[in-house]
Amino acid sequence: AEETANAGPSMRDIELDQLQAVLTPLNYAISEVRADGHCLYRSVASQISTLAPENGPQDYIRIREFV
């Protein structure tokens, strides 16, 4: 635990910080998607729900069926 605490930020943390620095001025944000084998479809469903709310909430099952 001490070694991990002294190791500094992980590569993932550094990458997320860099991405957020680019996204924040554009009013975008990073959303975590559960990595369960449906993550591609979950991320597409999330984007559709965000970008086209008039279509109502989307779920990964509906996106998989569509594809």
PLY file of the C-alpha trace (Angstrom):
ply
format ascii 1.0
element vertex 67
property float x
property float y
property float z
element edge 66
property int vertex1
property int vertex2
end_header
0.00 0.00 0.00
2.85 2.39 0.86
4.60 1.63 -2.43
1.40 2.35 -4.35
0.86 5.59 -2.43
4.39 6.75 -3.23
4.24 5.74 -6.90
2.42 8.90 -7.98
-0.45 9.08 -10.45
-1.09 6.13 -12.71
-0.88 6.39 -16.50
-4.69 6.12 -16.57
-5.04 9.06 -14.17
-2.64 11.14 -16.24
-4.51 10.31 -19.44
-7.89 11.12 -17.88
-6.59 14.47 -16.63
-5.28 15.33 -20.10
-8.57 14.34 -21.74
-10.59 16.31 -19.22
-8.43 19.38 -19.85
-9.43 19.24 -23.52
-13.08 18.35 -22.91
-13.94 20.85 -20.16
-13.71 24.00 -22.33
-16.04 22.28 -24.82
-18.56 21.46 -22.05
-17.98 17.74 -22.50
-17.24 15.21 -19.80
-15.94 11.69 -19.49
-18.54 9.11 -18.55
-17.56 5.76 -17.15
-19.19 2.78 -18.82
-19.31 -0.60 -17.13
-16.92 -3.01 -18.87
-19.15 -6.05 -19.10
-19.06 -7.10 -22.74
-21.83 -4.66 -23.63
-19.70 -1.54 -23.09
-19.59 -0.50 -26.76
-23.40 -0.59 -26.96
-23.78 1.06 -23.54
-21.54 3.93 -24.65
-23.47 4.42 -27.90
-26.77 4.35 -26.00
-25.43 6.94 -23.58
-24.33 9.23 -26.40
-27.68 8.94 -28.19
-29.54 9.73 -24.96
-27.33 12.77 -24.39
-27.22 14.13 -27.94
-30.83 13.38 -28.91
-32.90 13.46 -25.71
-36.07 13.76 -27.79
-35.58 10.07 -28.65
-35.94 9.19 -24.98
-33.55 7.13 -22.89
-31.74 4.39 -24.75
-30.42 1.12 -23.43
-27.74 -1.19 -24.75
-30.23 -3.95 -25.61
-32.11 -1.70 -28.01
-28.84 -0.57 -29.62
-27.63 -4.19 -30.02
-30.93 -5.14 -31.65
-30.68 -2.19 -34.02
-27.13 -3.07 -35.04
0 1
1 2
2 3
3 4
4 5
5 6
6 7
7 8
8 9
9 10
10 11
11 12
12 13
13 14
14 15
15 16
16 17
17 18
18 19
19 20
20 21
21 22
22 23
23 24
24 25
25 26
26 27
27 28
28 29
29 30
30 31
31 32
32 33
33 34
34 35
35 36
36 37
37 38
38 39
39 40
40 41
41 42
42 43
43 44
44 45
45 46
46 47
47 48
48 49
49 50
50 51
51 52
52 53
53 54
54 55
55 56
56 57
57 58
58 59
59 60
60 61
61 62
62 63
63 64
64 65
65 66
